[in-house]
Amino acid sequence: MSEVNTPFPKLKLTVTNVFGLCYHGYKIGDELILEDFTHPPKFFCLGLAHALFPVIYALSFGSMFPFRDNQRSLLVTCPDGGKLEFKAEILDGMGKVQNIPKDANFKGPNPKNMVVEVVKAKGKCTYGYKVGDKWETQGLKCIPGFCGAAFHCAFPALFALNFGAKFFFMEDPDSIDTVTCPDGGNIVFKVTRLE
């Protein structure tokens, strides 16, 4: 593959701190450009990609972080002992970093109420989930007793919606109905922001 044809924006990652030995050799000031949230650079650390994915997914769908100096950025720490810290930023169509100044009225967290609902089911689900099952959550709180693998797949959508993402390709842009169970794809969830 030589060119990425995507409707999503490019992202910029900058190493802002190094706290230990990184096997990839990243240094403070190193910059990486991602073609979009689905295309990491060649030889990119998959551990970092795992921690980074919810952030770049959220930024790609318009999430803003009002506590940041630039609301269109967020810091992400390496999951391997916190050895590195990256700043993730969204790029505009001209390749410049989008910059929305910190919200002067920000007074602290404002967790959103959300619902996770089973919208498709086939085969066997170990947890017995079926169409119509629903769970409510607020902000980034885990759902007690919920399947960990399913929550892992739903977390990027929950994270994005909690910070204002809009899924432009969905009939209701405050929801996404393609969150799929990693265990054979037997269960598909819809995640909806209620407020």
C-alpha positions in Angstrom: 0.0 0.0 0.0 1.6 3.3 -1.0 -1.2 5.8 -0.3 -3.9 6.0 2.3 -7.3 7.1 1.0 -9.2 8.2 4.2 -11.8 10.8 5.2 -10.0 11.1 8.6 -7.4 13.8 9.6 -3.7 13.2 10.0 -2.3 13.2 13.6 1.0 14.4 15.0 2.7 12.7 17.9 5.5 14.4 19.7 7.7 12.9 22.4 7.5 15.3 25.3 9.3 13.3 28.1 11.5 10.2 28.4 11.6 8.5 31.8 13.4 5.3 31.0 14.9 3.1 28.3 12.7 2.9 25.2 13.4 -0.1 23.0 12.3 2.0 20.0 14.8 4.7 20.8 12.3 7.6 20.9 13.8 10.9 22.2 12.3 14.1 23.4 11.2 16.2 20.4 10.8 13.2 18.1 7.7 13.7 15.9 5.7 11.1 14.1 2.9 11.8 11.6 0.0 9.3 11.4 -1.9 9.3 8.1 -5.1 8.8 10.2 -6.1 7.0 13.4 -5.9 3.6 11.7 -2.4 3.9 10.1 0.6 4.0 12.5 4.0 4.6 11.1 6.2 1.7 10.1 7.8 0.0 13.2 5.6 1.9 15.6 5.4 0.5 19.1 2.3 -1.6 19.5 2.2 -1.1 23.3 2.0 2.6 22.7 -0.5 2.2 19.9 -2.8 0.3 22.4 -2.7 3.1 24.9 -2.9 5.8 22.2 -5.8 4.4 20.2 -8.7 5.8 22.3 -7.1 9.3 22.3 -6.4 9.5 18.5 -9.8 7.9 17.8 -11.5 10.6 20.0 -9.5 13.5 18.4 -10.3 12.2 14.9 -14.1 12.5 15.6 -13.9 16.0 17.1 -13.4 15.4 20.9 -12.0 18.3 22.8 -10.2 18.3 26.2 -11.1 21.6 27.8 -8.4 21.2 30.5 -5.6 21.3 28.0 -3.8 24.5 26.7 -4.8 23.2 23.3 -8.2 21.4 23.6 -7.4 19.4 20.4 -4.5 17.6 22.1 -3.8 15.2 24.9 -0.8 13.6 26.6 -0.5 9.8 26.5 2.0 7.8 28.6 3.7 4.6 27.5 2.0 1.6 29.1 5.4 -0.1 29.7 6.4 1.5 33.0 5.6 5.0 31.8 8.9 5.3 30.0 7.7 7.9 27.5 5.1 10.6 27.2 3.7 11.7 23.9 1.5 14.6 22.9 -1.2 13.7 20.4 -2.5 16.5 18.2 -4.9 16.7 15.2 -3.7 18.3 12.0 -5.9 20.4 9.7 -6.2 20.0 6.0 -3.1 22.2 5.5 -1.0 20.0 7.8 -1.0 22.5 10.7 -1.8 21.6 14.3 -5.4 22.5 15.1 -5.3 24.8 18.2 -8.3 25.6 20.3 -7.2 27.4 23.5 -8.1 26.1 26.9 -11.7 26.7 28.0 -11.5 29.5 30.4 -14.8 28.4 31.9 -13.7 24.8 32.6 -14.5 23.9 36.2 -13.6 20.2 36.3 -14.8 16.9 34.9 -18.2 16.7 33.3 -18.8 13.0 32.7 -21.5 12.1 30.2 -24.3 9.6 30.7 -24.0 6.8 28.2 -25.7 3.6 27.3 -24.2 0.4 25.8 -26.8 -1.8 24.1 -26.6 -5.1 22.2 -27.9 -4.4 18.7 -26.9 -7.7 17.0 -26.2 -11.2 18.3 -25.3 -14.4 16.6 -23.8 -17.6 17.8 -22.9 -18.1 21.5 -21.9 -15.4 23.9 -20.1 -16.6 27.1 -21.9 -13.9 29.0 -25.3 -14.7 27.5 -25.7 -11.2 26.0 -28.7 -10.9 23.6 -30.3 -8.2 21.5 -31.8 -5.5 23.7 -29.5 -5.9 26.7 -28.5 -2.5 28.0 -26.1 -1.1 30.5 -25.8 2.5 31.7 -22.5 4.2 32.6 -21.2 7.6 33.3 -18.0 9.1 31.9 -15.1 6.6 31.9 -16.4 4.3 34.7 -16.3 0.6 34.1 -19.6 -1.3 34.0 -19.7 -3.7 37.0 -19.8 -7.3 35.9 -19.5 -6.4 32.2 -17.4 -8.6 29.9 -13.8 -7.2 29.9 -13.2 -8.0 26.3 -16.4 -6.2 25.2 -15.6 -3.2 27.4 -12.1 -3.1 25.9 -13.7 -2.8 22.5 -16.3 -0.2 23.6 -13.8 1.9 25.6 -12.6 4.0 22.6 -16.2 4.9 21.7 -17.0 5.7 25.4 -13.9 7.8 25.7 -14.6 9.7 22.4 -18.3 10.3 23.3 -17.4 11.5 26.8 -15.3 14.3 25.3 -17.8 15.4 22.6 -17.0 13.3 19.6 -19.6 13.2 16.8 -19.7 10.1 14.5 -20.5 11.9 11.2 -21.3 8.7 9.3 -24.0 7.5 11.8 -27.7 8.4 11.6 -27.3 9.6 15.2 -23.9 11.2 15.5 -24.0 10.9 19.3 -23.8 7.1 18.9 -21.9 4.4 17.1 -23.4 1.0 16.5 -20.5 -1.0 15.2 -18.6 -1.8 18.4 -18.0 -5.5 17.9 -17.1 -8.3 20.3 -13.5 -9.6 19.6 -14.7 -13.2 20.3 -15.9 -14.2 16.9 -17.9 -11.0 16.3 -20.9 -12.7 17.9 -22.1 -9.5 19.7 -22.4 -6.0 18.3 -23.0 -3.1 20.6 -24.3 0.4 20.1 -22.7 3.1 22.4 -24.8 6.3 22.9 -24.2 9.5 24.6 -27.5 10.6 26.3 -26.5 14.3 27.0 
